[in-house]
Amino acid sequence: MNSKFNSNDLGYFTYTNYVDHNAWVGYRWIKPTNWYNNIFMNFNLTYSRRLNPGSFQAANLNFNVNGQLKNLWYAGLFTGYEPKGNNYYEPRVPGKVFRGWSNYFIGIWFETNNAKKYSLSLETMFIDRSLFNSLRYSVSLGNRYRFNNKLTISHNLNVSPQTNNAGFAAISGSDVIFGRRDVESVENILNIKYSFSSKMSINTRVRHYWSEVHYKSFYTLQQDGGLAPNNSFNQDVDQNYNAFNVDAVFTWQYAPGSFINIVWKNAAYDFNRTTDHGYFKNFDKTMQADDNNNLSLKVIYFLDYLQIKKWKKKSK
């Protein structure tokens, strides 16, 4: 992807000017035994370079094994290593580079039998980074209960705290300021789906996202991509961001290939620089913030060309 390519048609992307190489090798056991139905093991390698001028950006080597047990549960384990790379995007200034860190990571996950009324999924990950002895943890917990053929409720929670993370803080004059910071992110999602019939349903998604960034010390980005202590920068660049969204979609298939969709969207956002409040205090403040409501109607009608030809023949 060169620097002139615009990849934002399907979302917001700021990464350009790179060439990526990916390779993997895997082996699968497909003959069931006394304790598993199948197992898949694979090694993966990603190598990324700057396209122009050509230089190394990042690499990732990881190992993954997962499979289905005899009770129809799924489980997996993954681990990997990333060497120190060159980050051309985090400095936010063309021509600057941040050398970043190397890290080791490991994680495990499992999913219970999805055919049951109640199912549970859990994934945990731990990352140990070389710069500032940074540590990152991630826990994702999912629950789903199918009351009957009409009503299903699911809940997903992701908690991802980081200590001594390094990242962009501000631009001061001609200097790019980085910071050593603690980052905490929590995402809560509740899904409710009710089917009136095989052709009519309503799906509601309620989401709250909280991200807090607290800076503990500051550094000036050097020309070689390293960081030098900066004791003079004293701006308040802490961040506390909350987003609350409700998306409700009513769908009715009133004819083959033809749909009526009624969509209600509610969104509330809150941003400040206060980082001494916990999750529930932030959630309460977000509920009091101004919100934006949108209601839309979309009608899709499928025209069968062959049917139209039959109508024309009958009319003659």
ZAVO-733883 format. One record per residue (C-alpha): x, y, z negated. Coordinates in steps of 0.5 Angstrom, whole numbers, padded with zeros to 4 digits, always signed. Layout:
N
XYZ ...
//
This chain:
316
+0000+0000+0000 +0003+0006+0002 +0003+0013-0001 -0003+0016+0004 -0008+0010+0003 -0014+0012-0001 -0017+0006-0005 -0022+0010-0008 -0028+0007-0004 -0030+0002-0009 -0027+0005-0016 -0022+0010-0018 -0015+0008-0017 -0009+0012-0018 -0003+0007-0016 -0001+0007-0009 +0006+0006-0006 +0008-0001-0008 +0009-0008-0005 +0007-0014-0009 +0009-0021-0009 +0005-0026-0012 +0007-0034-0013 +0004-0040-0017 +0005-0047-0017 +0000-0051-0021 -0002-0059-0022 -0009-0061-0024 -0011-0068-0027 -0018-0069-0025 -0019-0076-0027 -0023-0076-0034 -0020-0080-0040 -0023-0081-0047 -0022-0074-0049 -0022-0069-0043 -0025-0069-0036 -0020-0065-0033 -0014-0061-0034 -0011-0055-0030 -0003-0053-0031 +0000-0047-0027 +0006-0043-0027 +0005-0036-0024 +0010-0030-0022 +0009-0023-0020 +0014-0018-0018 +0012-0011-0016 +0017-0006-0012 +0016+0001-0010 +0015+0002-0003 +0019+0008-0001 +0024+0009-0004 +0025+0001-0005 +0026+0000-0013 +0024-0005-0018 +0017-0003-0022 +0015-0009-0026 +0015-0017-0026 +0011-0022-0030 +0012-0029-0031 +0007-0034-0035 +0005-0041-0036 -0003-0043-0037 -0006-0049-0038 -0013-0050-0039 -0019-0056-0038 -0025-0058-0040 -0026-0063-0046 -0031-0069-0047 -0036-0065-0051 -0036-0060-0045 -0032-0055-0048 -0027-0051-0045 -0020-0049-0048 -0014-0046-0046 -0007-0043-0048 -0003-0038-0044 +0004-0035-0045 +0009-0031-0041 +0015-0025-0041 +0015-0019-0038 +0022-0016-0037 +0023-0008-0038 +0021-0005-0031 +0020+0002-0028 +0013+0006-0029 +0013+0011-0024 +0005+0013-0026 +0005+0014-0034 +0010+0020-0033 +0004+0024-0029 +0009+0028-0025 +0012+0026-0018 +0019+0024-0018 +0019+0022-0026 +0020+0015-0028 +0019+0011-0035 +0023+0005-0036 +0018+0002-0041 +0019-0004-0045 +0020-0012-0044 +0015-0016-0048 +0013-0023-0050 +0006-0025-0050 +0002-0031-0052 -0006-0033-0053 -0011-0038-0054 -0018-0039-0052 -0024-0043-0052 -0032-0044-0050 -0037-0048-0052 -0042-0052-0048 -0046-0047-0044 -0051-0052-0043 -0053-0051-0050 -0058-0046-0053 -0053-0043-0057 -0046-0042-0054 -0039-0038-0057 -0033-0036-0054 -0027-0033-0057 -0020-0031-0054 -0014-0028-0058 -0008-0025-0055 -0001-0023-0059 +0004-0018-0055 +0011-0017-0058 +0014-0011-0055 +0022-0009-0055 +0021-0001-0055 +0019+0002-0062 +0018-0006-0065 +0011-0005-0062 +0006-0010-0063 -0001-0011-0060 -0007-0016-0062 -0013-0017-0058 -0019-0021-0060 -0025-0022-0056 -0031-0026-0059 -0038-0027-0055 -0044-0030-0057 -0050-0032-0053 -0057-0035-0055 -0062-0038-0050 -0069-0037-0054 -0073-0041-0048 -0073-0040-0040 -0075-0033-0041 -0071-0030-0046 -0063-0030-0047 -0059-0025-0052 -0052-0025-0051 -0047-0020-0055 -0039-0019-0054 -0034-0016-0058 -0027-0014-0057 -0022-0011-0062 -0015-0009-0059 -0011-0005-0064 -0004-0003-0062 +0002+0000-0067 +0008+0004-0065 +0005+0004-0057 +0009+0009-0053 +0006+0013-0048 +0005+0020-0045 +0003+0025-0049 +0003+0032-0046 +0007+0037-0041 +0011+0042-0044 +0014+0047-0039 +0019+0043-0035 +0019+0037-0040 +0015+0031-0040 +0013+0029-0047 +0012+0022-0049 +0010+0019-0056 +0010+0014-0061 +0003+0012-0063 -0002+0008-0066 -0008+0006-0061 -0014+0002-0063 -0020+0000-0058 -0027-0003-0060 -0032-0005-0055 -0039-0007-0057 -0044-0010-0051 -0051-0013-0052 -0054-0016-0047 -0062-0018-0047 -0065-0021-0041 -0072-0023-0040 -0075-0026-0034 -0083-0025-0033 -0082-0031-0027 -0077-0033-0022 -0078-0027-0018 -0079-0022-0024 -0074-0020-0029 -0071-0014-0033 -0064-0014-0036 -0062-0009-0041 -0054-0008-0043 -0052-0003-0049 -0045-0002-0049 -0041+0003-0054 -0034+0004-0053 -0029+0007-0058 -0022+0009-0057 -0017+0012-0062 -0010+0015-0061 -0006+0017-0067 +0001+0020-0065 +0007+0019-0070 +0013+0022-0067 +0015+0025-0060 +0020+0024-0055 +0022+0028-0048 +0023+0023-0042 +0030+0023-0039 +0032+0023-0032 +0034+0016-0033 +0027+0014-0035 +0029+0013-0043 +0026+0017-0049 +0030+0022-0053 +0027+0025-0060 +0024+0031-0059 +0023+0035-0066 +0020+0041-0064 +0014+0039-0060 +0008+0040-0065 +0001+0040-0061 -0004+0036-0063 -0005+0031-0058 -0009+0026-0062 -0015+0023-0058 -0022+0020-0061 -0026+0018-0055 -0033+0015-0056 -0038+0013-0050 -0045+0010-0051 -0049+0007-0045 -0055+0004-0044 -0057+0001-0037 -0064-0003-0036 -0065-0006-0029 -0072-0008-0027 -0072-0013-0021 -0078-0016-0017 -0077-0020-0011 -0084-0019-0008 -0082-0022-0001 -0076-0026+0001 -0070-0022+0001 -0074-0016-0001 -0073-0013-0008 -0076-0007-0012 -0071-0004-0017 -0073+0001-0022 -0066+0003-0026 -0066+0007-0033 -0059+0009-0035 -0057+0013-0041 -0050+0016-0043 -0048+0020-0049 -0040+0022-0050 -0036+0025-0055 -0029+0027-0055 -0025+0030-0061 -0018+0030-0064 -0020+0027-0071 -0017+0021-0072 -0019+0019-0079 -0026+0017-0078 -0027+0009-0078 -0031+0005-0073 -0038+0006-0076 -0037+0014-0077 -0035+0015-0070 -0041+0011-0068 -0046+0015-0072 -0043+0021-0069 -0044+0019-0062 -0051+0017-0063 -0052+0025-0065 -0049+0027-0059 -0052+0030-0053 -0054+0024-0048 -0056+0024-0040 -0062+0020-0038 -0063+0018-0030 -0069+0014-0027 -0068+0011-0020 -0073+0007-0016 -0070+0003-0010 -0074-0001-0005 -0071-0006+0000 -0075-0009+0005 -0072-0015+0009 -0074-0015+0017 -0074-0021+0020 -0072-0020+0028 -0075-0027+0030 -0081-0025+0027 -0082-0018+0030 -0081-0022+0037 -0087-0026+0035 -0091-0020+0034 -0089-0017+0040 -0091-0023+0044 -0098-0024+0041 -0099-0017+0042 -0098-0018+0050 
//
